[in-house]
């Protein structure tokens, strides 16, 4: 009886096991546990480095630096040669003769620029500014008016070599306004041949040297150097 009961119990348990595994009748199989959720994003977002012990110090956040305030660029000097087209006007006697005379300069002839006293030089600078329609920073460096600039070098040559040494063909004094007429740029350089003829008709025929020597193209264009302004600016 004990043997028969044992066999019956074993057979019953076997059938129940097959039912659980094969989907038959009996006790239903327990559903497999789902895999652990991926929480790696939590670790990567953690201030502690992954794989480091719990006592590891928290990673410091990157330092925030305020952007540098924008700086105003130093105004650049205008180019030596102006844009075309420009109306070219013939030279004539200065319209500032009385104002030059008030500064003690009678224009016959003018002294070189380095001979002017500081008070006279300041007055002359104002007249040059008016003659060219220019502002101080068109020639001077901002914050350092004594610094040499290309425009200051050219202005010195223009004064010493033209205003001092030249006059109109009938002897009237000339000054910066005689040619510039209130404009920095006053020469149209697009047509070189037409410009050469215009210069001959106006800057040669209508001007003369104060020393009485022959006046021609080479008075200004020494050895026919056409780009003498660039040389003066160095």
C-alpha positions, 0 to 999 in steps of 0.5 A: 500500500505504501509503495502504491501510494508513493507511485501515485503521488509521484505520478501526480506531481509529474503530471502537474509539472508537465502542465506547468511547463507545457501550458496544460491544465494544472497550476499556472506557471509563474511569469518570469520577472522583468529585467531590471530597468536601465537606470544608467541615465540616473548615474550619468546625471549624478554629480558623482563619477560612475564606478566611484565609491559613495564617499567620492567628492561630487564633481564641481560644475564648470565655472561660469565666466561673464563675457568680456564687454565689447570694446570700441575699435580705434577709428581707422584713418580714411584711405589716402586716395579717395573714392571716384568720382569726385568733382575736380576744381581748379586751384585758386587764391586762398579764401583764408588770407585774412585769418592767416594774417590774424595768426601773424602769417601773411602767406608771402611766404609761409614759414615751414610747419616746424617753425610755428609757435604752439599757439599759432600752430593750434590756430593753423590746425583749425584752418586746415580742418576747415580747408579739408572738411576734416575732423581732428581724428581724420589725421590724429590718433585718438588719445595721442595727438602727438603720435605720428600718423600717415595723414600728419606726415602728408599734411606736413609735406603739403604745407612745406612743399606746396603752401610755402613754395607755391603761389598762383601764377599771378603771385597770390598766396595759396593755402590748403583750401586753394586745392581741396575746397573743403574736401579731403579727396579732390582728385578723380583718378579713374582716367589717368590720361585725362587726369594728366591733362587736367593737372597740366592745365591747372596745377602747372599753368595756374600755379608758380614757384615762389623762387622764380624757377620753372614750374612743371610736373616735376615740381611736385612729382620729383623724378616723375614719382606719381605716388609721392603721397604714399612715400610721404605717408611712411 
